[in-house]
Amino acid sequence: MGEMVQMSEEGLLTDVERRLVDEFPRFSADEVGNLVRQEHARFRGSRIRDFVTLLAEKRARDQLKRRLN
């Protein structure tokens, strides 16, 4: 059987930050990182963690798009 690789939320957040910095070069890495962490913190009390990073990425991306307009 295939080996399942499990990444920590911290590792996933780092990947999200990199993707968004590449996608939105107008914003500094610090700005993007702070926004991603802020959005991630919204889900701090969530018991089910499977989609927290994905939801934080979507919210951060939406905010960055709004800031460009």
C-alpha positions as CSV (number, residue, x, y, z in Angstrom):
1,M,0.0,0.0,0.0
2,G,1.1,3.6,-0.5
3,E,2.6,5.5,2.3
4,M,0.5,8.3,3.7
5,V,2.3,11.5,4.4
6,Q,0.8,13.8,7.0
7,M,1.9,17.4,7.2
8,S,1.4,19.5,10.3
9,E,-0.9,22.6,10.1
10,E,2.2,24.7,10.5
11,G,3.8,23.2,7.4
12,L,0.7,23.6,5.5
13,L,0.4,27.2,6.5
14,T,3.9,27.8,5.3
15,D,3.0,26.4,1.9
16,V,-0.1,28.6,1.8
17,E,2.0,31.7,2.5
18,R,4.5,30.8,-0.3
19,R,1.7,30.2,-2.8
20,L,0.0,33.5,-1.9
21,V,3.3,35.5,-2.0
22,D,3.9,34.1,-5.5
23,E,0.3,34.8,-6.5
24,F,0.3,38.4,-5.1
25,P,3.8,39.8,-5.5
26,R,2.5,43.3,-4.8
27,F,2.2,42.4,-1.1
28,S,5.2,41.7,1.2
29,A,5.8,38.2,2.6
30,D,5.1,39.7,6.1
31,E,1.8,41.1,5.0
32,V,0.7,37.8,3.5
33,G,2.0,35.8,6.4
34,N,0.2,38.0,8.9
35,L,-3.1,37.8,7.0
36,V,-2.8,34.0,6.6
37,R,-2.2,33.6,10.4
38,Q,-5.0,36.0,11.2
39,E,-7.4,34.0,9.0
40,H,-6.1,30.7,10.5
41,A,-6.7,32.0,14.0
42,R,-10.4,32.4,13.2
43,F,-10.7,28.6,13.3
44,R,-8.7,28.1,16.5
45,G,-11.6,26.6,18.3
46,S,-12.6,24.2,15.5
47,R,-12.6,20.6,16.6
48,I,-12.4,19.2,13.1
49,R,-9.1,20.4,11.6
50,D,-9.2,18.7,8.2
51,F,-10.1,21.8,6.2
52,V,-8.9,24.7,8.4
53,T,-5.8,25.4,6.3
54,L,-7.8,25.3,3.1
55,L,-10.5,27.7,4.5
56,A,-7.8,30.1,5.8
57,E,-6.1,30.1,2.4
58,K,-9.4,30.9,0.6
59,R,-10.3,33.7,3.1
60,A,-6.8,35.2,2.8
61,R,-6.8,35.0,-1.0
62,D,-10.2,36.7,-1.1
63,Q,-8.9,39.5,1.1
64,L,-5.8,40.0,-1.0
65,K,-7.9,40.2,-4.2
66,R,-10.2,42.8,-2.5
67,R,-7.1,44.9,-1.5
68,L,-6.0,45.0,-5.1
69,N,-9.2,46.6,-6.3
